[in-house]
Amino acid sequence: MQPDPNWATNVGKLLDHRVLLARVAIISLVVSAIIALALPKQYESTARIMPPDNSNPGTALLAALAGKSTGGLAGLGSIAGSLLGGRSSSVLFAELLQSRSVSDHIIDRFQLQHVYRKRYRVDTVKYLAKRTVIAEDKKSGVLTLTVTDTDPERSRAIAQAYLDELNTIVVRSNTSSARREREFIEQRLVSARSELQDAQVALSAFSSSNATLDIKEQTHAMVEAASRLQAQKIFAESELASLSQIYGDDNVRVRAARARIADLQRELTKMSGTASDAALDSPTNGDGYPSLRQLPRLAVPYANLYRRVRIQETVYELLSQQYEMARIAEAKDTPIVSVIDAPLLPEKKSFPPRLILIIALTGVSLLTASAYILIREYWLLLDPSDPKRRIASRILSIVERRLHRREAAL
């Protein structure tokens, strides 16, 4: 006769102990039901936060203002506008929500150390962290805040408190940084105004003492005037040569032509200057204006002073625009944290799943009882001389002796 397979034999052994298994099932069902009903209900309140905007409207406005200026000032304005900075990232928001300062404020606000029955504050912080889940969507950057509590009202209130604390920290940080930036720019603006005035005074003093308004324009005008005088002199000399051949040297018209040529020569000498005039400290000719020989010597200091004035004007204009942007940023008091979904009052519990818990505990109890029955039957069928039984008996005896010793020591 062919022996029954192992599963049929095991099923038969379990059927022989069906009364015991039924008792275990009933007892485990009752116990699991009591455990499931005794577990407190837990509720989840969820809020979703929009990722912070990394773009800075102040930068665009500053660039627009600076763009009204000419040349490189617009480029400098866009660079300076970037100094206003951008907002935080989603990772930073998550770190702020998990910070100790936020946890301490929430614990004090809701007296969570008493609610959670924790002796030490650090244990309360850890327990609150376990009941708070902050998840970030890597694609969109949206932050999801979930708070679990046994009281639905408290779970929503704690979730809202997290948002309030985050908004407070970010607004305070931005306001403080905007104030510090405004104060720094204001101080720099005062010094830039003073430097601009000094540069303007220096240029004005140099222009007054040297009768220079614009070296390039003055040089161009004097060269044209000298060219006209030279042309008139050449024409007068040609006319004198003709008159001398016709009337002789003692004629009145000849003497008048010579006098006119002498006047033109004096004007040219006065305008052009001499080599000795270029080395003199006085930069002007007899009419109070510098000669052509003296203009190159005045060009370098004039260019330096003029360039200094232009630089200080650019810096002052740029700082003025940035100062206005800093004042606008400091005056803004709108909330920075944008909430997509506000925390709502949970209507259904999130834990425990009582039916699933009862079925799972009852199933585990039945499996444990079945395993015990099968192992016991297998143990009884072993021959006392079987090496497996002897090893198992020895192990059990060692364990029992150690347990007895421990009990005696206690």
C-alpha positions in Angstrom: 0.0 0.0 0.0 1.4 3.4 -1.0 1.8 5.8 1.9 -0.1 9.1 2.0 1.7 12.2 0.9 3.0 14.6 3.7 0.3 17.2 3.2 -2.5 14.7 3.6 -0.9 13.3 6.7 -0.6 16.8 8.2 -4.2 17.7 7.3 -5.3 14.5 9.0 -3.4 15.4 12.1 -4.9 18.9 12.2 -8.4 17.4 11.8 -7.8 15.2 14.8 -7.2 18.3 16.8 -10.0 20.4 15.2 -11.6 21.1 18.6 -8.4 22.6 19.9 -8.0 24.7 16.7 -11.6 25.8 17.0 -10.9 27.0 20.5 -7.8 28.8 19.5 -9.6 30.4 16.6 -12.4 31.6 18.9 -10.0 32.8 21.6 -7.7 34.6 19.1 -10.8 36.1 17.4 -12.0 37.6 20.7 -8.5 38.7 21.8 -7.7 40.3 18.4 -11.1 42.1 18.4 -10.4 43.4 21.9 -6.9 44.6 20.8 -8.2 46.1 17.6 -11.0 48.0 19.4 -8.6 49.1 22.2 -6.2 50.7 19.8 -6.9 54.5 19.5 -8.1 55.9 16.3 -5.6 58.0 14.3 -6.4 60.7 11.9 -4.3 62.3 9.1 -4.5 65.9 8.0 -2.6 66.8 4.8 -1.5 70.1 3.4 0.3 70.8 0.1 2.7 73.7 -0.4 3.6 75.2 -3.7 7.4 75.3 -4.4 8.9 78.7 -3.7 9.5 81.0 -6.7 13.2 81.2 -7.5 12.7 84.2 -9.8 13.2 87.6 -8.3 10.7 90.4 -9.5 13.0 93.0 -8.0 15.7 92.0 -10.4 13.5 92.5 -13.4 12.3 95.9 -12.1 15.8 97.0 -11.4 17.0 96.0 -14.9 14.1 97.9 -16.4 15.0 101.0 -14.4 18.6 100.7 -15.2 17.8 100.1 -18.9 16.7 103.7 -19.2 20.3 104.7 -18.9 22.8 104.5 -21.7 25.8 102.5 -22.4 27.1 100.0 -19.9 24.9 101.3 -17.1 22.1 98.9 -18.2 24.4 95.9 -17.9 25.7 97.1 -14.6 22.1 97.5 -13.4 21.2 93.9 -14.3 24.2 92.7 -12.4 23.5 94.7 -9.4 19.8 93.6 -9.4 21.0 90.0 -9.0 22.5 91.0 -5.7 18.9 91.2 -4.3 18.9 87.4 -4.3 16.2 84.8 -4.8 13.9 82.8 -2.7 14.5 79.5 -1.0 14.2 76.1 -2.5 11.8 73.3 -1.6 14.5 71.4 0.2 15.1 74.5 2.4 11.4 74.6 3.2 11.4 71.0 4.2 14.4 71.5 6.4 12.7 74.5 8.1 9.6 72.4 8.8 11.8 69.8 10.5 13.8 72.3 12.4 13.9 72.3 16.2 12.6 75.8 16.6 9.4 75.0 14.7 8.9 71.8 16.7 9.4 73.7 20.0 6.9 76.3 19.1 4.3 73.7 18.2 5.0 71.6 21.3 4.5 74.7 23.5 1.4 75.8 21.6 -0.5 72.5 21.9 1.2 71.3 25.1 2.2 68.1 23.3 4.6 67.0 26.1 1.5 66.5 28.3 -0.7 65.2 25.4 1.9 62.6 24.4 2.8 61.8 28.0 6.5 62.2 27.6 8.7 63.0 30.5 11.5 64.6 28.5 11.1 67.3 25.8 13.6 65.6 23.5 11.3 62.5 23.4 8.4 64.7 22.6 10.3 66.2 19.6 11.1 62.7 18.4 7.5 61.5 18.8 6.2 64.6 16.9 8.7 63.9 14.1 7.4 60.4 13.8 3.8 61.6 13.5 4.8 64.2 10.8 5.7 63.2 7.3 7.1 65.7 4.8 7.4 64.5 1.2 8.7 66.3 -1.8 7.6 65.6 -5.4 10.9 65.6 -7.3 9.3 66.6 -10.6 7.1 69.5 -9.5 8.8 70.4 -6.2 5.4 70.4 -4.3 5.8 69.7 -0.6 3.2 67.4 1.1 2.9 67.8 4.9 0.9 65.0 6.7 0.3 65.1 10.5 -1.2 62.1 12.3 -2.9 62.4 15.7 -5.6 60.7 17.7 -7.7 63.9 17.7 -8.9 65.1 14.2 -9.1 68.7 15.3 -5.6 68.6 16.7 -4.2 67.0 13.6 -5.5 69.8 11.4 -4.5 72.4 13.9 -0.9 71.1 14.1 -0.7 70.9 10.3 -1.8 74.5 10.1 0.6 75.5 12.8 3.5 74.1 10.7 2.4 76.3 7.8 2.1 79.3 10.1 5.5 78.8 11.7 7.1 78.3 8.2 5.6 81.5 6.9 6.7 83.4 10.0 10.3 82.2 9.7 10.5 83.0 6.0 8.9 86.4 6.3 11.1 87.3 9.3 14.2 86.1 7.5 13.4 88.0 4.3 12.4 91.1 6.1 15.5 91.1 8.2 17.7 90.5 5.1 15.9 93.2 3.2 16.4 95.7 6.1 20.0 94.9 6.4 20.4 95.3 2.6 18.6 98.6 2.6 20.7 99.9 5.5 23.9 98.8 3.7 22.9 100.4 0.4 21.8 103.6 2.3 25.2 103.9 3.9 27.0 103.2 0.6 24.7 105.8 -1.1 25.8 108.5 1.3 29.5 107.8 0.7 28.9 107.6 -3.1 27.1 111.0 -3.0 30.1 112.5 -1.1 32.6 111.0 -3.6 30.6 112.3 -6.5 30.5 115.8 -5.1 34.3 115.7 -4.4 34.9 114.6 -8.0 32.7 117.3 -9.4 34.3 120.0 -7.3 37.8 118.8 -8.4 36.8 118.9 -12.1 35.2 122.3 -11.7 38.3 123.7 -9.9 40.6 122.4 -12.6 38.3 123.7 -15.4 38.1 127.2 -13.8 41.8 127.5 -13.2 42.8 126.3 -16.6 39.9 127.7 -18.6 39.0 124.3 -19.9 35.4 123.3 -20.6 36.0 120.4 -23.0 39.5 119.6 -24.2 38.4 117.8 -27.3 35.9 120.5 -28.4 38.3 123.3 -27.5 41.1 121.7 -29.5 38.9 121.3 -32.5 37.7 124.9 -32.3 41.2 126.3 -31.8 42.5 124.3 -34.8 39.8 125.6 -37.0 40.4 129.2 -35.8 44.1 128.8 -36.4 43.5 127.4 -39.9 41.3 130.4 -40.8 44.0 132.8 -39.5 46.7 131.0 -41.4 44.6 131.1 -44.5 44.0 134.8 -44.1 47.7 135.4 -43.5 48.7 133.6 -46.7 46.1 135.6 -48.7 47.4 138.8 -47.1 51.0 137.9 -48.0 50.0 137.3 -51.6 48.1 140.6 -51.7 51.2 142.4 -50.2 53.5 140.9 -52.9 51.2 142.2 -55.6 50.8 145.6 -54.1 54.6 146.0 -53.6 55.3 145.3 -57.3 52.7 147.8 -58.4 53.0 150.7 -55.9 56.4 150.2 -54.2 57.2 149.7 -50.5 56.3 153.3 -49.4 52.7 153.2 -50.6 49.9 153.5 -48.0 48.1 150.4 -49.2 51.4 148.4 -48.9 52.0 149.6 -45.4 48.4 148.7 -44.4 48.8 145.2 -45.8 52.0 144.7 -43.8 50.3 145.9 -40.6 47.4 143.5 -41.2 49.9 140.6 -41.7 51.6 141.5 -38.5 48.3 141.4 -36.6 47.4 138.0 -38.1 50.9 136.7 -37.1 50.4 137.9 -33.5 47.0 136.2 -33.3 48.5 133.0 -34.6 51.4 133.2 -32.1 49.0 133.9 -29.2 46.8 131.0 -30.2 49.5 128.5 -30.9 51.8 129.5 -28.1 55.6 128.9 -28.0 57.8 126.2 -26.7 58.5 128.3 -23.6 54.8 128.8 -23.0 54.2 125.0 -22.8 56.7 124.7 -19.9 55.2 127.6 -17.9 52.9 126.9 -14.9 50.3 129.3 -16.2 48.2 127.4 -18.7 46.5 130.3 -20.3 47.5 132.8 -23.0 46.9 136.5 -22.7 43.1 136.1 -23.4 42.6 133.7 -20.5 42.3 130.5 -22.7 45.0 127.8 -23.1 47.1 127.7 -26.2 47.3 124.8 -28.6 50.7 123.8 -27.2 49.3 123.7 -23.7 46.2 121.6 -24.5 48.0 118.3 -24.6 49.5 118.9 -21.2 46.0 119.6 -19.8 44.3 116.7 -21.6 45.6 113.9 -19.2 44.6 115.4 -15.9 41.3 116.6 -17.4 40.5 113.2 -18.7 41.3 111.6 -15.3 39.0 114.0 -13.5 36.3 113.7 -16.1 36.5 109.9 -16.0 36.3 110.0 -12.2 33.1 112.1 -12.3 31.5 109.7 -14.8 32.3 106.7 -12.7 30.9 108.3 -9.5 27.8 109.4 -11.4 27.3 105.8 -12.7 27.8 104.3 -9.2 25.5 106.9 -7.6 22.7 106.3 -10.1 23.0 102.5 -9.8 22.9 102.6 -6.0 19.9 104.9 -6.1 18.0 102.4 -8.2 19.1 99.5 -6.0 18.1 101.5 -2.9 14.6 101.9 -4.2 14.4 98.2 -4.9 15.5 97.4 -1.4 12.9 99.8 0.1 10.2 98.0 -2.0 11.4 94.6 -0.8 11.5 95.7 2.8 7.9 97.2 2.6 6.4 94.0 1.2 4.5 92.0 3.9 2.7 89.5 1.7 3.0 85.8 2.8 5.7 84.0 0.9 4.5 80.4 1.5 1.9 79.5 -1.1 -0.5 76.8 0.1 -2.1 74.7 -2.7 -4.3 72.5 -0.3 -4.9 73.8 3.2 -5.2 71.1 6.0 -8.8 69.9 6.4 -10.6 68.2 9.2 -10.2 64.5 8.6 -13.5 62.7 8.4 -12.3 59.1 8.4 -9.6 57.4 10.5 -6.4 56.4 8.9 -5.5 53.7 11.5 -6.1 51.1 12.7 -7.8 48.9 10.0 -9.8 46.9 12.6 -11.2 44.2 10.3 -7.9 43.5 8.7 -6.1 43.5 12.0 -8.6 41.0 13.5 -8.3 38.7 10.5 -4.5 38.9 10.5 -4.2 38.2 14.3 -6.6 35.3 14.1 -4.8 33.8 11.1 -1.4 34.1 12.8 -2.8 32.4 15.9 -4.2 29.5 13.8 -1.0 29.1 11.9 1.0 29.1 15.2 -1.3 26.5 16.8 -1.2 24.3 13.7 2.6 24.5 13.6 2.7 23.6 17.3 0.5 20.6 16.7 2.5 19.3 13.8 5.8 19.8 15.6 4.5 18.0 18.7 3.2 15.1 16.7 6.5 14.8 14.8 8.3 14.9 18.2 6.2 12.1 19.7 6.8 9.9 16.7 10.6 10.1 17.0 12.4 7.1 18.5 14.0 8.0 21.9 17.3 6.7 20.5 17.0 9.0 17.4 20.0 11.4 17.3 17.7 14.3 16.5 15.6 13.8 19.5 18.6 13.3 21.8 20.2 16.6 20.5 16.9 18.4 20.9 16.4 17.0 24.4 19.9 18.1 25.4 19.3 21.6 24.1 16.0 21.8 26.0 17.6 20.6 29.2 20.4 23.2 28.9 17.8 26.0 28.3 15.7 24.9 31.3 18.7 24.8 33.6 19.7 28.3 32.6 16.2 29.5 33.2 16.1 27.9 36.6 19.4 29.6 37.5 18.1 33.0 36.4 14.9 32.6 38.4 16.9 31.5 41.5 19.2 34.5 41.1 16.3 36.8 40.9 
